[in-house]
Amino acid sequence: MEKAIELASKKYKKYGYYSVAAIIFKNNQIIAEAITTINKKQDPTCHAEINVIRAACKKLKSKRLEKCYIYSTYEPCPMCAAAAVWARMEGIVYGASMKDETEINPQSIKIRCSEVIKKGTPKLKIYPNFLRSECKKLL
């Protein structure tokens, strides 16, 4: 998570607005890392979690990310949580939660990550509020 916070902090310092970063780990090794690039790419699907899932799938040459964990500085939205399920990941670890949303960073769809995971298969493990106070500063 510290690496994700570092990535998000660099973006925040460079652009001056909220930042989210995500990293995928497998067997204690970083497989991929990414930040949110919605504004840069003018693509609403370019959340950090989607970007990192794409990068990890490309690197591993697989649509499945079994035994992988995604670490995100912010609670994954429904789209990102569903992508983690589709990728058959092992789990999601996140820092700040939707409860921490701000005026600058409001949630468009108020469906919690845990709600998406409950309805999906496989049932990913969820570890919320990991280094939450540090992640909240990025919002």
Buried (B, 14 or more C-beta within 10 A) or exposed (E): BEEBBEBBBEBBEEEEEBBBBBBBBBEEEEBBBBBBBBEEEEEEEBBBBBBBBBBBBEEBEEEEBEEBBBBBBBBBBBBBBBBBBEBBBBBBBBBBBBEBBEEEBEBEEEBBBBEBBEEBEEEBEBEBBBBBEBBBBBB
